[in-house]
Amino acid sequence: MNDLERSLIAWLNCNNLSAKIKTMDDLSDGVLLFELMSQISPDLFRADTIIRNTHDNFSARLGNLNKLKRQIEKFYTDILNVPSTKIVDHVEITAIARSAERQNSIMLLELIMGAVVSCKSKETYISRILDLNESIQVELMVFIQRILNKLGETKLTDEEERKEVTQLKHENRSLAYQCEELQGALKEIEQKQRDLNNDNEKYVKRIKALEDELERRIGNRDWNVDESLFKLEEKIEKQDKIIKELEAKLVETEKAHTDELRMTKDELDMAQEKLIQLGKVESTLELYKKRLEDLSTYKKKVKELQEEKNSLEETIKQNENNMSEVVTLKQTLNFYKDQISQEKERVAELTLALETKDQQIRELQKFKKELEGKKREFLIPETVTQREFHSKASLLETEKEEEDFSLQTGMQRELEEQIERLEMENKTLKSQLGGGGGVVQEINKQMDTIYMAKKKLEEKCREEKKLRKDEEMRAAQIEDEKDQIAKSLADCQAKLEAAGEECQALQSKIQQLEAEKLIWEKIQNECESLKKERESHVHDIKQLFKEKDEITKQLIDSKEENHKLDSMLIQKEMSIKACEIDLEKIANRLREAQESERIALNQLEVMKRNQSELNEQSVDKIKYLELERDIMKLKSEISTLKLELREKEDSLNSMQEEKTRTEIELKEALRQKEESLSSSHQEEIRDIKEKLIQRDNEVDFLKRSKEELVNAWEKEMKIMSMIVYGTGMEIMYTHQTLKQEKSCLINKKHKN
């Protein structure tokens, strides 16, 4: 894509179309071009008569472009009264619709540009062109001039050629004058550069003297200050090297400046735009920095709160675990209580069973006594055997009562042995007695009864043994169960006591934790206060170091500020010179306008004299009216140029006043600087701070004034370019009409 295509795309995009054009391929459907022409003539170019969605549809694109071409030809013939072939012979529409062919697209844009420049609302479109970049303006002006030359294509007469030659000579002289002025400005810049170098040498000498003073003062300070000052001296040396390099670069740039004078205006405009953008970016950066600082503080607070929350959650979890243990202990307590109640019920049942067993034992003992009484009735008291039997039985009974029914198998054997002996004794007694058969029978009967009683007693003894064994077993079980219940009760009581102690310990722990929490909060508050104090101390220390750095950097800053102020003064002088050149140009234009007014007045007088001779022809009347209109236009131009001259003079005066004021301020600042250097160290710091503030204010003021001047200059240049362009276009139209009228008059004379 060449410069002309880029310029045409930029011009099309500034006309408030429904979509932005990126390449020439976007014009292949004709929709946006039709939309532009509908802004010029909505009656001919109706937007609802074309197809907008032409994606991959060759026939729709071709139909739109054919309709656009027909309506443009109609616009030229009906409204402009000029054939479109005067600009372009033929446009290949199919090539544009098929492949967006560049040459035919530019030819179609020539037709559209001719219609735009010749329509009623051409001023708005021309003002839009003037708002574009200067390189784009130049390309478009050449493009428009070519179209206008095609529209007003007539042969020039000798007088017109002479006028054009004189005009070109005048322009050549003005260009030579501008070159001389630029050379003079270059010489002045070189002179100022030499002055600046001399001032720089003076400042270097002053810096060396100040460095000597600083070295003398540094010798009295401690090692840390020596190290910092040594570093600062190294920085000063580096800055001096950088300054020298920059000065060398300045010399090189000044050498190359002669070739780049034509591009300085564009570069200045771009730099100013970049400065404005930089200011905006810096302001947004500061806002983002503030937001980031706020976010960092908020993040720190959130982290601290999260840590506190986590610690509290841990304590709550511990307390919940302890509470769950207490709940489990309570559950075990209730379980053991239930077991104790169950065991008590079992003990009551067992006691009832024991009582019943005791009653049974008593009943058996009564029955035993009754049997013993019956035994005594049947036994013979005289016999020794019965006595022995009774004594042994009583012994057995006493042994049974004493040993708690602990008869065993050994006792049964003894009883059997005794019975056998008794039987043997009975036999011996029977043999001794011999004849006492009745007594023997009675004794045998008694023995049988005794034997039967003995068997019953043995059975009852066995039963009693079993009962005693069962009772002993039950008693042992009951005692074991009692011991187990007592142990479980003791364990439950111990657990209850432990649970109560744990509950008390937990409550005490909770109280301790709350107290510790309060203590921690107090400690945190104290820590925060200590942090704030520490930060304030650190800030104070940093400020002290900054002041120390400022003391060492003040020379470099002052040097840089002097360079900046000198460069600003040079820029202001350049702008003043540019304004003076513009004033001279405006004065030349005024003189040209006055000369053209004088010529037009002379022509009017000649026309008035010849009015009676020409018998009031219609052509002469039209020419007379056109001359009067030209005179009125020239008068209005003269008045506007005078106003512009006054404005330029006012701006020049204000700029000169600002220049003098800034020079006075700079001299005052230099004088204050010299006084501050002669004073003591503390006074130097104070004065340097005050100067820095003053310099900042001055720089801000100069920046504001520069921006105001630049903005005013840009506005004036835009207005001037618009006026010049408008006057040029009108002069061209008047020249064309005059040429046409002259050609018509010549043709009439030849016919007559």
Steps between C-alpha positions, in 0.01 A plus 500: 500500500657833387467848659210605275293195593569553872403869467176414317409237765567754778281758321215248455517398868461863617158534328290323770432180307328195649822292492874568504700434183828311551607423141385581147338155486227630734377728215438214255129471597426875454290523819717752688558713188125507435450602865749788457322623185164475680634761747565735204178433305246283688245531218720341235686257727232326704654249742202264483554432126821299544582158647704528821578134576716409198721233658650287216228624261660637183172595333386707802833686513488565125141625524589742783802638312305541171223687684762719672669582169167584326392729783841676507475564123148633555628724782769644271261562208193623695652693792856595397420536125831330423546160335668241718729402212681828554655347816515130410437352155396153612492303829513119480233410758532123454870509596413683823218257583707190419843577652485860636745616232694804632521723191128483420415551871710821504328617178160443665621693806606785265140525380374501862759759610405727208135478608594571865716804412231642269192442722320763714636376834861489383621717793420228754689238299796735449510572876507123564796471263678783685456314831708209368879457516709736285649223286145375426393860426781539247407176320131593492571857383702366207219254426235778516713739293529239227119457498440877495746542214303238308170677578626849398729396211547805271801652333664786682550837332831687494389738774402213727830328432685820588297531820578144595869554427505811719316313771753217483786749515341663801468160669863423410609828662297421811660155518847651464412747774388212720826314430699810599296529818559134579873544444496800731310298758761225467776751559318632805459144627873437453577824687267394782665159503838665544357715780355190660835324478663798673231493768554128530872550560417758768259259664763224483744726679237579763426129534868429554516770768192356665649152479813630673283650775309174527824302527621737773174452689489126437834461683330589830226236469489132589569204270139438389457858384838477323384193309168660401671821390756299305216325319334834435824638359520201270143573394596864437792386286271266309251784452783725379599232250139469391479881465815503289363221283173690465690816408691305236172360374357854500788618281442208264126563490560870430723402210228276365231756590536689171367202303213435743352851527210415273396205720527684835143621495356150461736362761403780739134422450562131560711578806230726640239229445731250667556742789125533545463123481791461744333737743180300476689174539692636800178612665343159438819334628486706818136399546589135445793528743271646765250223437776239523621646830145495634462143379828395665387647833164331462672171417718527811193567713317207339799271566515607865126448537527158334781401737289610798205312356708184453633518858148551635370214286774274639407595857132442420584158353700411810211610721258302284721190533514550876122545509457183294716315756281641779189383315649150462588499870144599585370221281731246670387636839137448411584152371676410825211643702262276307730203566511587873121516517483165319758352741304636797189326369698177462640540856145544630390188314801307634432618858141374465632168371745484795220566747293221346800266518561596867136416579541165328820433703317587826213270407749218432675564831161480680424179315843369602436581867167321481676195357760517775220506762345196340844333508535562871160338561605182315853474635576304823657733745687223689710378211837640438453470134210733497694747708792481271264530205328799654829658594637443153175624344512809722863541407404462138221755541725744680765448233237547235373819665852631565636419157185635324392172342851415384449117522713312262554142388735426795216550750283254314776237523534558876122462541508177303786370713312594818186324370703188425650507851154551647380199302795298628428612857134414449601154385725457803224625726259258334742217563555608859134546570404177326160460636373854485339469154227755547740763608717419204213537265415832650859603469502383139186698433659802660808438297294480186322820582834657581637371174201642312537829684869490421426459130250783510753711685761417242263596221406822678871564562568452132216733411619750757854469357366571156296792630796632698721465195241677285459770763877536530528523122219753488647693791840500326333615178308767690820613673682504166215696345498731801874548462459565126211739563701675770796519267282629212338748738841610618616526137187694406544730796866544411404567139231741613746675722754504214232630260403769749865587545543504120191724464643732762837483326331577165313792651820624654673447163222695324540779751876487453456506121268799524749672726780404260289629210461833672872501575575413136272778380679741730833367376384536138388855563833570664678333208302709252581814693865392512490425126354843434767657718764294323361601161497861607861464619594328175319771308690766694827318430410474132415867491835576659676288238290664230601841626861384497454375143330823402795695636734308274261490203400865515786605275407249233130592526577869473719428201227297331243765581722766346531290187124446494428869550751593231342251261156638587624854435640385167169339413314816595735710289448260213125525544528883514701494180249270340222739605697790352541306176127428500436870561715589204318243289166643608626851424609385153159343450341826615703690248407251229133527598520881499670488159231265368236734649659796328511312169137397543399861576683617189321234299171620652570857398591384152180298488298802616658717232438240234150424626336759277702381202403133540125592502437310822563151374404215733851354497652831611243532777588153626867586484439824684309322774769234529768766534302671775465166676875441468564843650272424793677170556838667486388761752380231736831316453691818576299555819558141612871528422519821700333330792746213472786750490375658820465161666850401392641829628323449834632145525851622413482768766378250758775256403764771526364600840516139613853475366612807693322378811662157477842660443450717809390198700799300382738781590337526841528124544868506406564784743321311776704192414828689533389644834392158625837345403682765702292427813538210745398137445157528664423819313602324178247224564217746571582724205534204265159370608345843442670521163381157403144603581544823304652313208219249503248784495692672221522181299129438550426858397726470195345166409151646531597806298669279242193279473275805471725649233517173312123453517440861393756462223340177377154656506627807310681282251187294443290814457762650270524183293120486474484866400786465255351187353156660474638817344715291264201296392287812451779672308531191282128502436507873420796444266312219330186711460707795370675270255168361382353849461808620313487201272127564438568869421784407266278248322222762464745753361629247250143417398410869458 
